[in-house]
């Protein structure tokens, strides 16, 4: 199986920055894409950023130019650098991957990001 553990969340003022980390363990493949999702209170979970095995990235329109996703395959870790944070970025952020071995999604427990105005 795959275990994902997020860290790096916290409280920050608008305009500030945070860096989230997602440490993966278990039977994880560097060929699998990794994703960051977020869920704000009363809202559906939304895809924030994706990084593929070859390093290609994709972002939600709401975070383009402010967030950067990266991965270190040697450390089995994915990062989300978040700059110029806004109150609307407040949410629980989840790491996700769809395993090519187990043919299912795996999720971390989430990390809270709160941006004050």
HURA-V135449 format. One record per run of one state. SS is the DSSP state (2 for helix, 1 for strand, 0 for the rest). FROM is the first residue (numbers start at 1). TO is the last residue. If there is no record, write none. Layout:
BEGIN
SS & FROM & TO
SS & FROM & TO
END
This chain:
BEGIN
0 & 1 & 1
1 & 2 & 7
0 & 8 & 9
1 & 10 & 13
0 & 14 & 17
1 & 18 & 26
0 & 27 & 33
1 & 34 & 39
0 & 40 & 45
1 & 46 & 51
0 & 52 & 56
1 & 57 & 59
0 & 60 & 66
1 & 67 & 72
0 & 73 & 76
1 & 77 & 82
0 & 83 & 86
2 & 87 & 89
0 & 90 & 90
1 & 91 & 99
0 & 100 & 103
1 & 104 & 107
0 & 108 & 110
1 & 111 & 116
0 & 117 & 117
END
